[in-house]
């Protein structure tokens, strides 16, 4: 059997797994949280520990890597991490190849997850799809004609920074009303928090105030996107309002992307997409209203969950192994 090693450098967690090519069952799998004060060196040491723990003296045929940040996939160089300092221009592919003596492929997490879903998940049988992750941020990865499409500079798929509300709140990127500014988990929590802080008296006694404050013990700094979703599901008016705006923003972004690139399928993953059927209904309705009537597409839920980047890593490594076999033949 041909052994594959898949690695996932996430913003808050590190994961590694081994699998035999052709199998859908992990041989070994380990996940660890990245320390709060982590830097690139810390993450690399933790990942090395995970790798040696998994391999147990065996050698993989290839390594596929997902990284949570901009990557130059042609050289396997990490440009930076938005969550962990010290990753600026780190030659991750070269570092791993030097240490383990096998071919390594590195790409950003959205592209890798897109490939994972296309090969092993909700995109099987489709040669054009757009994968969108909606969690801490909003990112996207393209599969076109069965292959990842990264764009001229590797920045294709940034649906999170499509502007849908030019008069909206300022995003971290500096623009107003980006999809990410309205639809990501942390920003949804921030939007709820700001409304409650500005209008505490007007909301006094309302059901939404009771539910939201009850979930965090009246400590608004503890609000998260997940709690906003839970409050909305429990009938919280304010949470439903913010979640509806998030779904609207995502739907507008998807509808515009559908008009521009016309993929067969949109595959949505990430924590925010677990917000419930109301969220999905708004996303689908607004996307359909935004796109031209002639543009046909589907919006479905990702099926690989948090393991999508790891399965994408398996796909990257498998492609390299297949290419090597072909060249030898």
Helices and strands as residue ranges (DSSP letters): E 3-9, E 13-20, E 28-33, H 40-55, E 62-67, E 71-72, E 77-78, H 92-100, E 103-108, H 109-120, E 129-134, E 138-144, E 147-149, G 159-161, H 179-183, H 185-198, H 207-215, G 220-222, H 225-233, H 237-261, E 265-269, G 271-274, H 277-290, E 298-301, G 305-307, H 308-328
